Amino acid sequence: MDDRPTNQRITQLEQENASLRRQFLRMQNGGVPDRPSMQAEPALAAISPVGSQVTVSLPPNIGPSPIDHPSSRGSHPEFPDSDHHRNSISLYHGPTSAVYDDTANSGTGEENAESLHSPIREEWTRHLLFAETARQRQLEPLNFAAGKLDFDEVDPEIGMHLLSIYWSRQLYTAQIIYRPVFMRDMACGGPYFSKLLLNAIFFTVSKHCPRPEIRSDPEDVTTAGWRFRQRFTELLRDSFDKSKITTLQALLIMSNSLFSRCDERSLSWLYAGNAFNMIIDLGLHVLPSPNKMSAEELEIRKRVLWGAYSIDKIQCLFQGRPPLLRHMNFKASLNFLDEYDELDSFQDITFKSASQGSAIPSLNVSLLTKLCELSTITERILCELYSESQSMSQRHSQKVSEDINLDLSKWRQSLPPQLDPLLHPNESVLLPQSLCLLALSNVLTILSQRPLFTGHNHPTNPTTAYESVNICTTAANQIVQILRDYSQNFSITTAPYMLSYATYISATIHARIVAQKGRNSNSFQLLMLCRNVLHEHQHLYMAAGKAKANLDKLIAHLGIEVADQQGWNGGTGLSDQLAVQDTMASVEQPGLHEGVEMGSPQLNWELSDLDLEAIAQGFRFDGELHYLMHPVGI
């Protein structure tokens, strides 16, 4: 009989050893050992804070408090596999590698695996992470008041204001940073904070900050935050060749800003590509079982991975390039356990000129989850409809488009009522991020139909053709409705670039209808409105200016005459124009305000007698303009 211990038994002994070390350390620091009740119940013992390596009872375990020493956590013996170590070395080598360890996952029985993923353990982890986040959020102002936060020589008051802007403008870029550990480690020099990441954040949000102190030229708003970019470039020289979570986060955040604000597409693409390589190098795409890593670190890695996945899909979508991160290569659930951000109050800073009175939930966890789900559909569109090597028959192309459109319909139906103000106006929580999410879904609906009108495989069946045009027009109209709702509740001039891009896609559909139906059609008014939105956004995003220029080329190519007075009129407020357009649209197209089912076979009254060949030619010309190559930003 072989008396050698199994890997499972070794793991159990290591956990017991770590538990004893933690309890001994607590007693040394005047704390108390784990409560007996936690050890008396086997089911709870497996999911206790000991197993999760995150506790809520001792300040040294969870970051600095006003009385904690900033360096205590860095040398804490509670972390035998320290976060510093995990955050700076290569972790992943797959089965084809000579260094792959075939014995690493042996000896784990089904019973043990079930206990690791039990509902009881998951519920415990949710409460544990929520409590830890709540504690760290309480410590933020205390650490700020105590002068513990490292702002890299930026005035603390300005630095805190910039961070507040960043946390408030969350859809996906801010979610790749797990706020409680970033702010905790900002106070103690921990592994999830770096000056490189801090300066990337500052540069990203500086365009939304009106303070002249952050401008290179106090009179020129376009110079806001340039010193943060210079500092970022300086710090990157020492970090670019080392795989670290904070480095890849900084690269992704800066990549987005270089896209939308600066229109530096090549540099942005290179930054993002390096970040995605770091994700694989660190093994973030393959999450270990809960017993091998703390609940906190698992949550961090999931947010970094899925946030990066969404950034990849959006950037590839707007650049017309193949995705670099593929869902098929992931081993990570889309299940975020820290739900503190779900009901945290929404901060309308930079979204409104005046703060609102009532508190509403931010719904950040639901927003991130639904964005990630939408990103998987985006991957299908990129790989199955827009791949360079994809050469499919008309029947196959139509089948793929139908499948993707069905996925989009299911995704829309699965949205919680709080996130869909178009379908559930009385139950929704009106958030700028949810409106942007809906705009992106309508963009994908349009793009899923576009291949039916490009190349030589456009539909020969008139019924199929008109249905596809109707789907695109309905989606384009919903984008205009989103613009209208956004302008009524928030400042349209400071909207995230995602809404600007959706505006452009909507305009390309309206332009084709106008080319067929003339300037007296409702689509002409909607086209002018979209053009005016892009004109206003170009003051904030250089990419919006390029999108407007491409739209003007398309308008000229289609023979649409646009007089100066029908373009941007600086004397008329954009919100007023949106209100006028909404009134006009409600009379001529009632479906614009209703919860329209995407893909409805009912034809739009304005779409009869369309020249399908002319529309196909218009789409081909649009492809020559590379209209997908426009960025998205925070």
N, C-alpha and C positions, 0 to 999 in steps of 0.2 A: 504493500500500500504506500502511495506517495504522500508523505507528510508535508510536502512543501506548500506554503500558503498560496491561495489563489489570488489573482489580481483584485478580485472583489474584496477579499479579506484584507489585503494590503491597503486598499483604499479606505476601508472601514477603520483600520487602525490609524491611518494618517489623519482621518477626520477626528477620531477620538483624541489623538495627540494634539491636534490644533485646538480642540475644545479645551483641553486641560491647560494649554498655554494661555488661552484667552482668560480663563477663569482665574489663573494664577496672577495674570497681569492686572485684572480688575481688583483683586484683593490687595495687591501691592499699592494700587492707586486709591485705595479707600473705597472701592466699589463693592459690589456684592456678587456672588456667583450666580449662575443661571438658576432661575426659580425651580424648585423641585417639581412643580406641576408640569413643567415642560419635559422633564425626563420621565415622569411617571407614566405618561401616555405614549406608547410606541408610535402611534400614528402622528402625533404632534412632534415627537422627538425628531422624526425624519425631516420635518419641515421647519424646525425651529430656527432662530437666528444663527445658531451655531452652524447649521447646514448651509445657510445662505451667506454667511460671513458678513452680514450687515445687521447691526443692532441699533436699538433706539434708546438704550439705557445708559450709555457711557460716552461722554463728549469726545475723548481721544479717538474713538473708533470712527467717528462720523464727521470729523472736520473741526475747524477752529470755532470756539466760542469766545466771548469777550475775556474769558479767563484762561483759555487754552494757549499753550505755547505753539507758535506757528510751525515749528519744525517737528512737533511731536509725531505727526502722522507719517512723515517721510521715513523715519527709522523705526516704525512701529513693528514689533515682532509678531503682531497678529497676522501679518501678511507674509507668510513664507514664500509664496509666489507673488512677489510684490507687483503692484500695478505699474511701477516704474519699469520693471523687467518686461511685463507683458506688453507694455506700450511702446517698446523700442526694439524688439527683435522680430525676426521672421519666424512665423509659427506654422505656416502651411506648406506641406509637401504631399502631393497626392500619391495614389497607388503606383503610378509609373516611375516614381522616384526611387533611387537606390537608398535614400535615407528614410523612406516610409517605414513606419513601425507597424508590422502586421499584428503584433501582440497587444497593441495599445487598447483595443476595444474588446479583448477576449475576457471571458470569465464573468460577464454581466448577465445575470439571469433575467427572464421575462418578469418575474415577480419584482425584482429590484427596479427594472425599467418602469414598471407601472407605478411604483411608489414615487418615483422621481417626478412623474408627470401627473400625479393625482390631483383631482380638483381641490382637495384640502390644501395641498402644498401650494398650488397656484393662488388660492384665496389668501393664504398666509403671506405669500410674497407680495401680493397686491397691497395688503395692509401695511406691510413692512416698508415697501418703497414709498407709499403715500406718506407714511409718518416721517420717513427720513427727508422727503422733499419738503414737507411742511416745516420741519425743523430748520432746514437750510434756508428756506425763504424767510423765516423769522430772523435768522442770523445775518442775512444780507445787509439790512440797514445798521445792525450793530457793528458788524465788521467795517462798514463804510465809515461810521461815526468814529470808530477806534483807529482809523487810518491804516487798516490792514490790507486793503485791496490794492493790488499792483496795477496802476494805470499806465505804466511805462512812461513816466514823466509828463503825462497829460494831466491837466487840471482835473482833480477828482470830480468836481461838480459837472464839468463838461463830459468827462468820461462816463459818469453814471447816466447822464441824459442820453448819450449815444447808445449805451447798452439798453436803456429803456425803449428806445426806438426799435432796436434790433429785436428784442423779445416780443414787441407788439406786432411786428410785421411778419408773423409766422405763417407760412403755408408748408414749405418743405425745407428751405435753406436754413432757417433758424432751428428746425427740429433735428438737424444732424448734430447739434450741440445739446447735450443733456445738461440743462441749466443748473440743477443743484450741485453737480460735481464740478462744473466749470467755476461757479461762484465760490464754492468751498475751496477749491485748489487755487483760485486767484488770491485767496487770503493766506495760504500757507505754502505756496510754491509746489503744489502737487502736480501729478503727471497729466491731468486733463485740462491744464491751463498752460498757455504759452504766449509770449509777447507777439509772436508771429500771428497766432490766431486772433489775438486782441486787435492788432492793427488791421487785419483783414475785415473784422467786424466794423471797426471805426470807418474804414474807407467805404464799405458797402452802404452804410446808413448816412454818411455825411451829406449826401445829396438831398436828404430830407431834413437836414438841420439848418435853420436860418441864421445861426450865429456866425457873425463875421470873423470871430476869433479862429475858426478852423479853416479859413480860406487863405490861400497864398496871396491873393489880391482881395482885400476886404470889399471892393466894389464889384467883383466878378464872382457870381454865384457858381459858375462852372469850375472854379478852382477849389471848391470846398473839398477838404480831405486829402489833397494831393500829398501833403507831408506824411500822411498815414501810408499811402502807397509807396512812397520813397522808403519809409522805415520798413515796410513789409519786404521790399526788394532787398534791402540791406540784410535783414534777418534771414531771408530765404537762402542766402549763399551758404549758411552753415547748417541748413536743415533739409535741403532738396534731395540729398542722397541718403537720407535715413528714414525708414518707414516708421512713422508715428501717427497715432490717431489725430493728435492736434495738428500735425502738419498737413495731413490729407484733408482735414476739415477746413483749414485755412486756404488750401489750394482750391477747393470746391467753391467756397464762398467768394474768393477773389475771381475765380473763373466766371461766375455768374455776373459779377459787376463789370468785368471786362467785356462781356457779351453786350449787355443792355446799355450801360452807361457810356462806354468808350468805343463800342463797335470794333474791338480788337479781337476778331474771331479766331485768328490763328493762335495767338498767345493763350487765349482762353481755352482753346481745344487742347493745347499742350499741357497746361496746368491741370485740366480735368483728367486727361489721360494718365498723368503721373499719379494723381490721387487714386484713380481706379486700380492702378498697378499696386499701390501700397495696400489697398484693401485686400487684394489676393495675397500679397506677400505676408500680411499679418494674419491671414486666415479668417478674416471677418465674415466671409461668405459661408463658412461652415461653423456654426455655433456648437460648442460642446454641450454635453448633458449638464443639467443644473447642479449636479454634485461635484463637477470639476471646476466650477467658476462661480463667483459670488453673484447673487441676484442683481446687484447693482451693475456689475460689469456686463452681464448678459443684456441688461436693458440698454446700456450704453452702446453695445455692439449692434444690437438690433436697430436702434435709431440711426446710427451712423450708416449701417448697411442699406437700410430701406430708403433713408433720405438720399444717399448717394445714387441708389438705383433710380429714384425718381428724377434726380438732376440729370443723370445720364440720358434717360429717355426724352426728357424735355429738350436738352441741348441737341441731341441727335435729331430730334424731330425738326427743330428750327434750323439746323444746319444741313439737313438732308443727308445725314451720314449714318452708317450702320451702328447699332448700339454696341457698347463695349462690355457692359455687364449684362449677362443673360440669366433670366430667372431659372432656367433649367440647371444652372450651375450652383444654385443656392441650396443650402440646407439650414434654413432659418424660418421660423414661423412668423407670420404677420400678426403678432399678438403682443401689443404693448401693455405691460402690466402696471406701470405707474400712471395712474389716471388723475393725478393732481391737476394737470393742465386742462382737463376736460371742463371743470366747473370754475376754474380760475377766472376772475373778472376780465372781460375784454377791455383793453386799453386802446382808446381811439386816437392816441397821439399820432400825428402826421396824417391821419385819415380825415379829420375834421378840423375846421377852423376854430370851432368852439367845442369844448368837451360836453358830452351828453350827460344828462342827469341820472338816469337809471342804470343800474348794473345789469349786464347780461353776460352769460357764460361764453368763454372763448371757444370751447369745443375743439380744442387743438388735437386731442387724441383721435377723435372721430375724423377730423379733417385729414390728418396724416394717413390714417388707415385707408380712407376712401381714395386719397390721391395715389397711394401705392397700388391699390387695386386697379385704378385707371391707368397707371403706368404699365401694368402687365398687358393691357389692351393696346397701349401705344407700341409696345414691343412687337405685338402681332402685326400691327399696321406697317411698321418699319421693315420687318423681316419678310412678311408674306405679300405685301403689296408694293413696297418701294425698294426691294432688294435689287441691286444691279444685275444679279444673275437670274432674276425671276423672269421667266418667259412662259406665261400660261395662256391657255386658250380663253376665249371670251366666256365660255360657260364656266370654266374654273374660276376666273376672275370674279364673275358675278357671284359664285357660290361663296368664295372667301369674303367678299364684301358683305354678303348677307349674314354670314356667321359673325363677323365682327360687329355689324350693326345690331345683331341680336345680343351680343355680349354687352354692347353699350346700353341697350334698352334694359337689360337685366341689372346692370350697374346702377342705372338711373332709378329703377324701381326699388333697389335695395338701399338707396339713400335714406337716412333717417329724416323724418319730416322737418326737423329743425334745420337741416342743411339745404332744403330745396324750397326757396321762397316762390318759385314760379308755379310749382305744383301744389304747394301747401302754404299759401300766403298767411293763413291765420295761425299756423302752428310753428312757423319757421322763426329762427333767430337770425335777423338780418346782419350778416357779417361780410366784410369785404373779401375775406378769404373764401367763403362759400360761394360768393358770386363769381370769383375768378375760377373756382373749381368747375362750376356749371359752364362757364364760358369755354374752358378747355375741353369739356366733354362734347360741346357743340362743334368745336374745331375738329375733333377726332371724327365726329359724324360726317362732316364735310369731306375730310381727307379719305375716309373709308369709301366714299362714292366717287372720288375724283378719278381713279384709274379707269372707270367705265367710260370716261370721255377723253382719254389721252391715247396717244400712239395710234395704232391702226386697229385697235380692238374695241373701239367705242361701240355701244349697243346698236344693233340693227333693228331690234324690236322696239317700236315707238312707245309701247306701254311701259316697258322696262326703263326706257330713257326718261320718260316724263316722271315716272315715280322717283327715279334717282335725283332729277332736278328738283322735284318737290321736296324731297328729304333735305337736300342742301339748302333750299330756300327757307324751309321751316327752321333749320338750325341757324341760318344767318339772321333770320328775324328774331330768334330767341336771344342771340348775342346783342342785338339792338335793344331788346327789352331789358337785358342785364345792364347795359350802359345807362338806360333810363333809370332803373332802380338804384344803381350805384350813385348816379348824380343827385338823386333825391335825398340820399341818406349820407353820402360821403363826398369828399372832394374828388371830382373826376380828374382833375389836373395832377393829382399826386397818386393816382392809381398804380398798382404794380404793373410791370411791363407785360405780364401774362395777359392782362386785359387789353393792352395795346395791340399785342399780336393777334388776339381774337378779333379785335376790331378790323384789322387788316384782312384777315381771312373772310370775314363777313362782307367786307367791301368788294372783294374779288367776285363774290357771287352776285351781289347787287349790280355790279358793273355789267355782267353778262346779260342780266335781264334788261337793264336799261338799253344796252346795245340792240336788243330786239324790240323793246316796247316804247322806247323814246323817253324824252325828258319830262313828259307829262305823267309818267307812271309814278306810283308810290316808291318804287325802288330807286328812282333818281334822288328823291329827298333823303332816303336812308343812306344812299351812297355818299351824298354831300355831308351828311352828319358824321359818318365814319371818317371821311377825309378830314373834317375839322377836328375830330378827336385826335387823330394822328398828328395834325399840325400842332395842337397844344402839347402833346406828349413829347414832341421832339426837343422841347426846352429842357426836359429832364433826362431823356434817353436819346442818344445819338442813333440808336437802331430804329427808333420810331421815325426819325427823319428819313432814314434810308427806305423804310417801308412806305412812307408817303411818296417818296420820289419814284419808287417802283410802281405804286398805284397810279400815279400820274402818267407814267409811261404806258401802263395798261389801258387807262382811260383814253389816251391819245390814239393808241393802236386800234381800239374798238370804235373810234370815230365819235366819241362822246364829247360834245362841246361844253366846256365849263367856263363861264364868264367870271371875271374877277369878283363880281359881287356875289357869285354863287359859291365862291370858295370861302376861305376864312374871313370873317368880318370881326375885326377886333372890337367893334363897338357893341357886339351882341354877346352876352354871356353864354358860355357853352351849356350850362345847366338849363338856361332858358330855351336854347335851341333844342335840347333833348326833350324838354317838356312839350314844345310845339310839335316835334316829330311824333311824340307819343300820342298826342291828340289826333293828329292826322292819320297815324297808323291804325288807331282804334276804330276809326270810321271806315277806312278802306279795307283793312285786313283784321277782322275780329280775332282770328286765330293767333295773332301776335301776343295777346294777353292771356290766352287760355292755356291750360296744361295739355299741350299738343303731344300726342303719342308719336314719337319719332318713327318714321317709315310708314305713316298712314297712307293708304292708297288713294285717299281723296285728293284730287288735283287742285292746285292753287288756281283761282280764276284768272290770274294774270299770266299764267304759264302756257296758255293755249297758243297754237300756231307758232311755236318756237322753231327756229332753224337749228336743228341738232348739229349739223356740220359746222355751222358758224360758232356754236358754243364749243365744240371740240377744238376748233382752230384757236379759240381764245384760251383754252386751257393749255394747249401746246405752247402758245406764246408766253403764257405765264410761267411755264416750266423753263423757257429760255431765260427768263428773268431771275431764275433761281429764287422764287418767292419764299421757299421754305427756309432760306438761309437768314433768318432773323432770330435774335436771341430772346431769352426770357430772363428776368431779374427779380430781385426781391421787391 
